[in-house]
């Protein structure tokens, strides 16, 4: 476990990022491509479609990451915290050589022919930067950009909900409800880690960053020094995992296609059907599925914080949460 020790000054410097960082999400999603059964929001349909459509030349990017669950990897790509992919890449490439050496270890098991360029990046060399930059941009445009408006809307809704928690219940309630695997017992925040370790913030504070493409929480210590806040990535929808038997579906055309590709066609249809609150039987009728199938999908959506379910006698009533409604909104795309 990693134990993060707060002072009163640190508590005054807890911040919530406005949105996921496009570059961090891009690199984290690569880890999920390497791990076929990983949970979180890397749904089976997304992973299958992305792996199938990935241009062979982009597969070398997988050498930048470790399988999901490992904390080592291309951390140098996870710190930028910008609103656009271009800004994040610009910040990352401008980092000094020592940052690259410290945060980009020689990753295990690289594919033949790629070890040299990974080591070149680690040494702070410039020869590999242009093709990697170009590859990350192309991969992001293919694998993440189609879903970015929905993900951004959900992140904004989540931020608003957490801000309301602070206003109504205080900072303790915010830190206690970040994620099921994160524990808060003032003044220590504890999250899973490969070994036992302690970090004393000493006034630097914490930046809480939402993420879709990592199913587990993660902490990043900024190597620039202790005066920079520690970054804690927390999954927006920690339990929104695919059913083991779910089959991938083709991406529907038109409005709602991106959401269906992300959640799965039936699950997205179930979420949309709950725009008008209803019971399980009614949702099954609206989606042309069985009650058992609908019950399974509403349970997954509820665990992810997209639905609430209230019981009234023998019946139940499913209602969208603000996060679920934000996913269904069709916001104007923000360019990542």
Secondary structure, DSSP 8 states (H G I E B T S, - for coil): -EEEE--HHHHTTEEE-SS--HHHHHHHHHHHHH-TT--TT--HHHHHHHHHH--GGGGGGGGG---TT-S-SBGGGS----SSHHHHHHHHHTS-HHHHHHHB---TT--TTTHHHHHHHHTT-STTHHHHHHHHHHHHHHHTGGGHHHHHHHHHHHHHHHHHHHHHH-HHHHHHTS-TT-EEETTEEEE--SS-EEEE-TT--EEEEEESS-SS-EEE--TT-TTS-EEEEEESSTT----TT--------STTHHHHHHH-HHHHHHHHHTTS-B-HHHHHHHHT--HHHHHHHHHHHHHTTSEEEEEETTEEEEEE-HHHHHHHS-------
